[in-house]
Amino acid sequence: MNLLKKGIGIVGSTTIDKIIAEDHSFLKLGGVTTYAGITYRRHGIPAFIISNIAEQDLEVIRKLHAEDILVFSAKSDVSTYFVNYIRGDIRYQELLQQAGPIRIEQIQTIINRADGLHLGPLHPLDIEAGVLRSLHDSNLKIFLDVQGYTRQVKNKKVYRSVSVQMAAGLALAQIAKANEAEYHAILAFYQMTLAELMHCFKIEEFVVTLGDKGGFVQKQSGETFHYDAAPIKKAVDPTGAGDVFLAAYIASRFADRKDIPDACFYAAKIAARQVAGKYIPIDQLSLDEGER
């Protein structure tokens, strides 16, 4: 039985991302909302983005509507704008603009239209703290990408730091996901093993992505499933691969009812296609530089 038949709400900043690589730069649509939203739609799951996008950035909304994704945006003077610097394996970010925080009233507009929420904050203030408290008694399935709660922004530069909002997010999550650096930061902050963390916050499945080393999923029972990264001939852009992986994994687990090993194998293939530039091609997300 498809447990996401009604649809899923993806909550977090929909971003304008400037990518500055060694020999080129470009502007594109980004954020967990974008990559996960498109992935859910490609698996036949209705997707509702709850995000704050400035009125002047209509191109962002048009691109999401073109993917058959509904966008619920409150008024914001600016959209969230990241600059991503890529030098070989070295990557760092600057957060130049932050949209207004997402409020519970925005989420309430889609609660009866969705079976679950995919929380994808990109910085600690992306979602109002009261939202997490309000969702605590919800019957919705809640999935958390922890990345925004492992970041701190100082003078527009993004640093690794575990936010005070992390505990409230983890306490909501049926499934939580972290990359390797985020995973180690969380365990060090709470001084717990993963099994202890999952027991403390009652997380059913914890997904850890390790890039080209694959990754693993651990259940609350302690049972762990490792998966290999799917091979690719050439890496084009790793941006969004983790977001695509988690959405494909959730679609496999809840819509297709696959077991964990099969869902990991499938999601790894989709994520590899993203890294190779074949799943959501860069030109599909490209934005006009305009005056930025």
C-alpha positions as CSV (number, residue, x, y, z in Angstrom):
1,M,0.0,0.0,0.0
2,N,1.3,3.5,-0.9
3,L,1.7,5.4,2.3
4,L,2.3,8.7,0.6
5,K,-0.7,8.6,-1.7
6,K,-2.0,12.0,-0.7
7,G,1.4,13.6,-1.1
8,I,4.3,15.1,0.9
9,G,5.1,18.6,2.0
10,I,8.7,19.7,1.7
11,V,9.6,22.4,4.1
12,G,12.6,24.7,3.9
13,S,14.3,27.4,1.8
14,T,14.1,27.2,-1.9
15,T,17.4,28.8,-2.9
16,I,19.1,30.7,-5.5
17,D,22.5,29.1,-5.7
18,K,25.6,30.6,-7.3
19,I,28.1,27.9,-8.0
20,I,31.7,29.1,-8.4
21,A,34.0,26.4,-9.6
22,E,37.6,26.5,-10.7
23,D,36.9,27.5,-14.3
24,H,33.3,28.7,-14.4
25,S,30.3,30.0,-12.4
26,F,26.6,29.8,-12.9
27,L,23.3,30.5,-11.1
28,K,20.7,27.8,-10.5
29,L,17.7,26.8,-8.4
30,G,18.5,24.8,-5.3
31,G,17.6,23.7,-1.8
32,V,16.2,20.4,-0.4
33,T,12.8,21.6,-1.6
34,T,13.9,21.6,-5.2
35,Y,15.8,18.4,-5.4
36,A,13.5,16.4,-3.1
37,G,10.3,17.9,-4.7
38,I,11.3,17.0,-8.2
39,T,12.3,13.5,-7.1
40,Y,9.0,12.9,-5.4
41,R,7.1,14.1,-8.5
42,R,9.1,11.7,-10.7
43,H,8.0,8.9,-8.5
44,G,4.3,9.9,-8.9
45,I,4.0,11.4,-5.4
46,P,2.2,14.8,-5.2
47,A,4.7,17.4,-3.8
48,F,3.9,20.6,-2.0
49,I,6.7,23.0,-1.3
50,I,6.4,25.2,1.8
51,S,9.0,27.9,1.3
52,N,9.4,31.7,1.3
53,I,10.4,33.2,-2.1
54,A,10.5,36.9,-2.9
55,E,8.0,38.2,-5.4
56,Q,10.7,39.4,-7.7
57,D,12.0,35.8,-8.1
58,L,9.1,34.6,-10.2
59,E,11.4,32.5,-12.3
60,V,12.0,30.3,-9.3
61,I,8.3,29.6,-8.9
62,R,7.8,29.1,-12.6
63,K,10.4,26.4,-12.7
64,L,8.8,24.5,-9.8
65,H,5.4,24.8,-11.3
66,A,6.8,23.4,-14.6
67,E,7.7,20.3,-12.5
68,D,4.0,20.0,-11.4
69,I,5.0,21.1,-7.9
70,L,2.7,23.3,-5.9
71,V,4.4,26.2,-4.0
72,F,3.1,27.7,-0.8
73,S,5.1,30.9,-0.2
74,A,4.6,33.6,2.3
75,K,5.7,37.2,1.7
76,S,9.4,37.7,2.0
77,D,11.6,40.7,0.9
78,V,14.3,38.4,-0.4
79,S,14.8,34.7,-1.3
80,T,17.5,32.6,0.3
81,Y,20.8,33.0,-1.7
82,F,23.8,30.8,-1.3
83,V,27.2,31.0,-2.9
84,N,28.9,27.6,-3.2
85,Y,32.7,27.6,-3.8
86,I,34.0,24.4,-5.3
87,R,37.8,23.8,-5.6
88,G,38.3,20.1,-6.3
89,D,37.2,18.2,-3.1
90,I,37.1,21.5,-1.1
91,R,33.7,23.1,-0.8
92,Y,32.5,26.0,1.3
93,Q,29.5,28.3,1.4
94,E,28.3,31.8,2.0
95,L,24.8,32.7,2.9
96,L,24.2,36.1,1.3
97,Q,20.4,36.4,1.9
98,Q,17.9,34.7,4.1
99,A,14.2,34.5,3.3
100,G,11.8,35.1,6.2
101,P,11.4,32.0,8.4
102,I,8.7,29.4,7.6
103,R,5.7,29.5,10.1
104,I,3.3,26.9,11.2
105,E,0.4,28.7,9.4
106,Q,2.1,27.9,6.1
107,I,2.3,24.2,6.9
108,Q,-1.3,24.1,8.2
109,T,-2.5,25.0,4.7
110,I,-1.3,21.6,3.4
111,I,-1.6,19.3,6.4
112,N,-4.9,17.8,5.2
113,R,-3.5,17.3,1.7
114,A,-0.3,15.4,2.7
115,D,0.6,12.1,4.4
116,G,4.1,13.3,5.4
117,L,6.5,16.2,5.8
118,H,10.1,16.3,4.6
119,L,11.9,18.9,6.7
120,G,14.9,20.4,4.9
121,P,16.1,23.5,6.7
122,L,19.3,25.0,5.2
123,H,20.2,27.1,8.2
124,P,19.1,27.1,11.9
125,L,16.6,29.9,11.4
126,D,15.0,28.5,8.3
127,I,11.9,27.1,10.1
128,E,10.5,28.9,13.2
129,A,11.2,27.0,16.4
130,G,7.5,27.0,17.2
131,V,6.8,25.0,14.1
132,L,8.8,22.0,15.5
133,R,6.9,22.2,18.8
134,S,3.5,22.4,17.0
135,L,4.2,19.3,14.9
136,H,5.1,17.2,17.9
137,D,1.6,15.6,18.2
138,S,1.0,15.4,14.4
139,N,0.0,12.2,12.8
140,L,2.0,13.0,9.7
141,K,5.1,10.9,8.8
142,I,8.1,13.2,9.3
143,F,11.4,12.9,7.7
144,L,14.3,15.2,8.6
145,D,17.4,16.2,6.7
146,V,19.6,17.5,9.5
147,Q,21.9,19.7,7.3
148,G,20.5,23.1,8.4
149,Y,20.8,22.2,12.0
150,T,24.5,21.4,11.7
151,R,25.3,24.9,10.4
152,Q,26.1,28.3,11.9
153,V,26.2,31.5,9.9
154,K,28.7,34.2,11.0
155,N,29.3,37.2,8.8
156,K,27.6,35.4,5.9
157,K,30.0,32.5,6.1
158,V,28.7,29.0,6.9
159,Y,30.4,26.9,9.6
160,R,29.8,23.5,11.1
161,S,28.0,23.7,14.4
162,V,25.1,21.8,15.9
163,S,22.0,24.1,16.5
164,V,19.8,24.1,19.6
165,Q,17.0,23.3,17.1
166,M,18.5,19.9,16.4
167,A,16.9,18.1,19.4
168,A,13.4,19.3,18.5
169,G,13.9,18.2,14.9
170,L,15.3,14.8,15.8
171,A,12.4,14.2,18.3
172,L,9.9,14.6,15.4
173,A,11.7,12.4,12.8
174,Q,10.6,8.9,11.8
175,I,13.6,8.9,9.5
176,A,16.6,11.3,9.8
177,K,19.4,11.7,7.3
178,A,22.9,13.1,7.6
179,N,26.1,13.1,5.5
180,E,29.4,12.0,7.0
181,A,30.5,15.3,8.5
182,E,27.0,16.0,9.9
183,Y,26.8,12.6,11.4
184,H,30.0,12.9,13.3
185,A,29.2,16.4,14.4
186,I,25.9,15.2,15.9
187,L,27.4,12.2,17.8
188,A,30.2,14.4,19.2
189,F,27.7,17.1,20.3
190,Y,25.4,14.7,22.1
191,Q,28.2,12.4,23.3
192,M,26.2,9.3,22.2
193,T,26.5,6.4,19.9
194,L,24.1,6.3,17.0
195,A,22.0,3.6,18.8
196,E,21.8,5.7,21.9
197,L,20.8,8.8,19.9
198,M,18.1,6.9,18.0
199,H,16.7,5.4,21.3
200,C,16.8,8.9,23.0
201,F,14.8,10.6,20.2
202,K,12.8,7.5,19.1
203,I,14.1,7.7,15.5
204,E,13.1,4.6,13.5
205,E,15.7,4.8,10.7
206,F,18.8,6.9,10.5
207,V,20.3,7.3,7.0
208,V,24.0,8.3,6.6
209,T,25.4,9.1,3.2
210,L,29.1,8.8,2.6
211,G,29.5,10.1,-0.9
212,D,31.4,7.7,-3.2
213,K,31.9,5.4,-0.2
214,G,28.2,4.6,-0.2
215,G,26.6,4.8,3.2
216,F,24.4,2.9,5.7
217,V,21.0,2.9,7.3
218,Q,20.6,1.9,11.0
219,K,17.3,0.9,12.6
220,Q,16.4,1.7,16.2
221,S,17.0,-2.0,17.0
222,G,20.7,-1.5,16.0
223,E,20.4,-3.5,12.8
224,T,22.5,-1.8,10.2
225,F,22.4,-2.0,6.4
226,H,25.4,-0.8,4.4
227,Y,25.2,0.1,0.7
228,D,27.7,0.8,-2.0
229,A,27.7,4.0,-4.2
230,A,26.5,3.2,-7.7
231,P,29.4,3.7,-10.2
232,I,29.5,6.6,-12.5
233,K,31.8,7.4,-15.5
234,K,32.3,11.1,-14.7
235,A,31.1,13.3,-11.8
236,V,29.5,16.5,-13.2
237,D,28.1,18.1,-10.0
238,P,27.4,16.5,-6.6
239,T,25.0,19.3,-5.6
240,G,21.6,17.9,-4.5
241,A,22.7,14.2,-4.6
242,G,22.0,13.7,-0.9
243,D,18.6,15.3,-1.2
244,V,17.8,13.1,-4.2
245,F,19.0,10.0,-2.3
246,L,16.7,10.7,0.7
247,A,13.6,11.4,-1.4
248,A,14.2,8.3,-3.6
249,Y,14.8,6.3,-0.4
250,I,11.5,7.5,1.2
251,A,9.6,7.0,-2.0
252,S,10.9,3.4,-2.1
253,R,10.2,2.7,1.5
254,F,6.7,4.3,1.8
255,A,5.3,4.4,-1.7
256,D,6.8,1.2,-3.2
257,R,7.1,-0.6,0.2
258,K,10.6,-1.8,-0.5
259,D,12.8,-3.2,2.3
260,I,15.8,-1.2,3.5
261,P,18.5,-2.9,1.3
262,D,16.4,-2.6,-1.8
263,A,15.6,1.0,-1.1
264,C,19.2,1.9,-0.5
265,F,20.3,0.2,-3.8
266,Y,17.6,2.0,-5.7
267,A,18.3,5.4,-4.1
268,A,22.0,5.0,-4.7
269,K,21.4,4.5,-8.4
270,I,19.3,7.7,-8.6
271,A,21.8,9.7,-6.6
272,A,24.6,8.6,-8.9
273,R,22.6,9.8,-11.9
274,Q,22.3,13.1,-10.2
275,V,26.1,13.4,-9.6
276,A,26.6,12.4,-13.3
277,G,24.3,15.3,-14.3
278,K,21.7,12.9,-15.8
279,Y,18.8,13.0,-13.3
280,I,18.0,16.7,-12.8
281,P,20.3,18.3,-15.4
282,I,21.9,21.6,-14.5
283,D,20.3,23.4,-17.5
284,Q,16.9,22.4,-16.1
285,L,17.6,24.4,-12.9
286,S,19.6,27.3,-14.4
287,L,18.5,30.8,-13.6
288,D,19.1,34.1,-15.4
289,E,22.0,35.9,-13.7
290,G,20.2,39.2,-14.1
291,E,21.6,41.8,-11.8
292,R,22.8,39.4,-9.2
